C-alpha cells in the first residue's frame, strides 16, 4: 500500500470512528470538527429565532427554533445535538438576545416557556438517539418518528408541567391549551424529515459516520461495491 493510500485510509477510518461516537459511544472527547458542528447548530437555532414569534393565549410563544432543535439531534446525534442546545441556552442565559423576539437573560428561564426551552435539550438528545440508534441508514419513517417523539412529545413532557406550575393553571387545562402548538410542530417535524432525508442522499458526510445500507428484501443480494 502506498503512502497516499495509507494516509487516505487513515483519514477515512478516523471519520468513521468519529462519526460512530454517538451511536456506540466509544469516547466522550470532542475534536475540533465536533466543536465546530456544535457551534454551527447553536447558531442555526439562534438564526431561526430572527423571524420573531407570536403567542397563543398570551403564554408560550410559537417560534421556528424547535425546527433547529430537531435538526441538531438528527444530524449531530444525541450527544452533540444536546450539547449544541446547551450552548445556545447558556449564551441566552448570559444575556444574548437569541430567543425569538430578541429575548435573553436569566429572566427567560422563569417564564411559562422555561420548561419548553429546557425540554429542547432532552428533545435533541431523544431525536438523535432514535435517528442514530441503528448502524443502518435511517429511513424517512424513522426520522419522522424521531422528530415527533423527541422533538414534540419529549419537549411537551417537560414544558407543559412547568408552564402549569408557572401560570398556576391545572395540568389538564394547560395540556389542552398546548394542543394549539401541535399543527406547527408537526410541520416542523415534516420539514426535519425532508431536510435530513435530502442530506442522507446528497451529503451523507454531514453526519460524520458511515451508514450501512438499508435492509433489502430477502432473496435480493446487495450489489457489490467496488473498492475505493
Phi, psi and omega per residue, in radians:
X1 nan 2.245 -3.113
X2 -1.353 2.952 -3.032
X3 -1.133 -0.661 -3.134
X4 -1.129 -0.736 3.132
X5 -1.145 -0.694 -3.141
X6 -1.102 -0.711 3.138
X7 -1.149 -0.728 3.122
X8 -1.092 -0.769 -3.135
X9 -1.114 -0.639 3.128
X10 -1.134 -0.765 3.124
X11 -1.112 -0.712 -3.138
X12 -1.119 -0.715 3.135
X13 -1.145 -0.668 3.114
X14 -1.086 -0.735 -3.133
X15 -1.147 -0.683 -3.135
X16 -1.117 -0.781 -3.131
X17 -1.189 -0.759 3.125
X18 -1.085 -0.660 -3.124
X19 -1.272 -0.383 -3.126
X20 -1.449 -0.045 -3.009
X21 -0.969 -0.779 -3.100
X22 -1.296 -0.561 -3.069
X23 -1.333 -0.679 -3.035
X24 -2.055 -0.221 3.029
X25 1.119 0.769 3.134
X26 -1.290 -0.409 -3.079
X27 -2.676 2.511 3.100
X28 -1.817 0.120 3.121
X29 -1.306 2.672 -3.131
X30 -1.949 2.245 3.027
X31 -1.578 3.069 -3.127
X32 -1.071 -0.681 3.134
X33 -1.179 -0.631 3.106
X34 -1.103 -0.794 3.132
X35 -1.059 -0.750 -3.134
X36 -1.115 -0.724 -3.126
X37 -1.179 -0.685 3.072
X38 -1.064 -0.759 3.137
X39 -1.113 -0.705 -3.134
X40 -1.080 -0.765 -3.094
X41 -1.337 -0.514 3.004
X42 -1.102 -0.722 3.099
X43 -1.159 -0.654 3.124
X44 -1.068 -0.773 3.117
X45 -1.060 -0.695 3.117
X46 -1.134 -0.764 -3.135
X47 -1.094 -0.641 -3.138
X48 -1.184 -0.207 3.060
X49 -1.540 -0.157 -3.090
X50 -1.106 -0.639 3.126
X51 -1.107 -0.182 -3.134
X52 1.600 -2.867 -3.086
X53 -2.635 2.943 2.985
X54 -2.444 2.625 -3.049
X55 -1.835 2.578 3.033
X56 -1.973 2.228 -3.119
X57 1.076 0.401 3.045
X58 1.146 0.401 -3.083
X59 -2.049 -1.746 -3.027
X60 -1.446 2.237 3.122
X61 -1.283 2.536 3.068
X62 -1.675 2.172 -3.101
X63 -2.339 3.028 3.067
X64 -1.577 0.013 -3.005
X65 -1.225 -0.421 3.073
X66 -1.106 -0.509 3.062
X67 -1.046 -0.738 3.094
X68 -1.143 -0.610 3.102
X69 -1.104 -0.795 3.128
X70 -1.097 -0.766 3.138
X71 -1.109 -0.729 -3.124
X72 -1.033 -0.818 3.140
X73 -1.137 -0.743 -3.069
X74 -1.193 -0.677 -3.082
X75 -1.508 -0.795 -3.055
X76 -1.464 -0.384 -3.043
X77 1.637 3.057 -3.011
X78 -1.115 -0.786 -3.046
X79 -1.205 -0.977 -3.094
X80 -1.264 -0.563 3.107
X81 -1.090 -0.819 3.105
X82 -1.134 -0.665 -3.137
X83 -1.110 -0.660 3.131
X84 -1.100 -0.615 3.103
X85 -1.280 -0.654 3.069
X86 -1.042 -0.762 3.111
X87 -1.078 -0.802 3.124
X88 -1.024 -0.821 -3.106
X89 -1.214 -0.580 3.099
X90 -1.141 -0.726 3.094
X91 -1.147 -0.649 3.094
X92 -1.129 -0.792 3.132
X93 -1.105 -0.517 3.130
X94 -1.263 -0.167 3.069
X95 2.047 -0.106 3.124
X96 -1.231 2.364 -3.089
X97 -1.415 1.197 -3.014
X98 -1.672 -0.294 3.114
X99 -1.336 2.745 -3.137
X100 -0.949 2.384 -3.105
X101 1.507 0.128 3.115
X102 1.326 0.418 -3.140
X103 -1.492 2.640 3.102
X104 -2.978 3.074 -3.127
X105 1.628 2.952 -3.099
X106 -1.136 -0.413 -3.135
X107 -1.064 -0.485 -3.141
X108 -1.168 -0.325 -3.060
X109 -1.687 0.171 3.079
X110 -2.130 0.129 3.128
X111 -1.643 -3.069 -3.116
X112 -1.076 -0.450 -3.098
X113 -1.579 0.038 -3.077
X114 -1.022 -0.752 -3.115
X115 -1.130 -0.619 3.117
X116 -1.154 -0.709 3.133
X117 -1.146 -0.725 3.068
X118 -1.159 -0.578 3.083
X119 -1.150 -0.386 3.085
X120 -1.033 -0.642 -3.120
X121 -1.104 -0.899 3.122
X122 -1.154 -0.606 3.130
X123 -1.115 -0.805 3.114
X124 -1.094 -0.690 3.117
X125 -1.095 -0.785 -3.104
X126 -1.159 -0.731 3.108
X127 -1.040 -0.839 -3.138
X128 -1.108 -0.664 -3.129
X129 -1.086 -0.715 -3.114
X130 -1.296 -0.793 -3.108
X131 -1.118 -0.698 -3.059
X132 -1.724 0.241 -3.069
X133 -1.158 -0.546 -3.078
X134 -1.975 2.582 3.062
X135 -1.231 -0.223 3.133
X136 -1.437 2.598 -3.124
X137 -0.996 2.238 -3.077
X138 -1.209 2.459 3.067
X139 -1.417 2.901 3.081
X140 -1.056 -0.602 3.128
X141 -1.110 -0.723 -3.139
X142 -1.169 -0.691 3.107
X143 -1.136 -0.733 3.118
X144 -1.111 -0.752 3.124
X145 -1.088 -0.737 3.123
X146 -1.098 -0.733 -3.114
X147 -1.145 -0.642 -3.123
X148 -1.319 -0.830 -3.102
X149 -1.208 -0.870 -3.096
X150 -1.432 -0.767 -3.031
X151 -1.423 -0.229 3.131
X152 -2.140 -1.099 -3.014
X153 -1.120 -0.765 -3.136
X154 -1.132 -0.739 3.141
X155 -1.137 -0.741 3.095
X156 -1.103 -0.647 -3.099
X157 -1.092 -0.479 3.073
X158 -1.615 -0.741 -3.018
X159 -1.234 -0.715 -3.061
X160 -1.131 -0.827 3.119
X161 -1.081 -0.670 3.130
X162 -1.180 -0.717 3.095
X163 -1.074 -0.719 3.100
X164 -1.074 -0.710 -3.137
X165 -1.167 -0.741 -3.086
X166 -1.252 -0.742 -3.096
X167 -1.478 -0.166 3.138
X168 1.072 0.566 3.050
X169 -1.764 2.668 3.087
X170 -1.007 2.568 -3.097
X171 -1.042 -0.745 -3.141
X172 -1.095 -0.719 3.132
X173 -1.162 -0.698 3.113
X174 -1.137 -0.742 3.123
X175 -1.097 -0.705 3.126
X176 -1.140 -0.725 3.124
X177 -1.150 -0.524 -3.115
X178 -1.242 -0.244 3.131
X179 -1.124 -0.309 3.110
X180 -1.153 -0.380 3.123
X181 -1.390 -0.304 -2.951
X182 -1.064 -0.804 3.135
X183 -1.016 -0.755 3.119
X184 -1.139 -0.686 3.134
X185 -1.203 -0.617 3.060
X186 -1.136 -0.619 3.070
X187 -1.130 -0.715 3.102
X188 -1.114 -0.673 3.103
X189 -1.117 -0.687 3.106
X190 -1.148 -0.709 3.102
X191 -1.130 -0.711 3.104
X192 -1.066 -0.777 3.127
X193 -1.048 -0.756 -3.131
X194 -1.142 -0.781 -3.113
X195 -1.157 -0.812 -3.111
X196 -1.145 -0.719 3.114
X197 -1.095 -0.664 3.099
X198 -1.154 -0.758 3.110
X199 -1.094 -0.689 3.141
X200 -1.080 -0.592 3.129
X201 -1.446 -0.792 -2.962
X202 -1.638 -0.555 -3.073
X203 -2.566 1.187 -3.101
X204 -1.107 -0.324 3.119
X205 -1.115 -0.302 3.115
X206 -1.059 -0.426 -3.089
X207 -1.566 -0.180 3.118
X208 0.898 0.762 3.040
X209 -2.706 2.822 3.118
X210 -1.751 2.050 3.118
X211 -1.549 2.436 2.976
X212 -1.344 2.666 3.123
X213 -1.036 2.633 3.091
X214 -1.105 2.688 -3.139
X215 -1.073 2.421 3.086
X216 -1.838 2.676 3.086
X217 -0.998 2.526 -3.131
X218 -1.057 2.490 -3.134
X219 1.609 -0.112 3.110
X220 -2.065 1.640 -3.098
X221 -1.131 2.580 3.116
X222 -1.210 2.561 3.127
X223 -1.186 2.484 3.140
X224 -1.260 2.475 3.117
X225 -1.741 2.332 3.079
X226 -1.192 2.512 3.125
X227 -1.135 2.523 3.137
X228 -1.849 nan nan
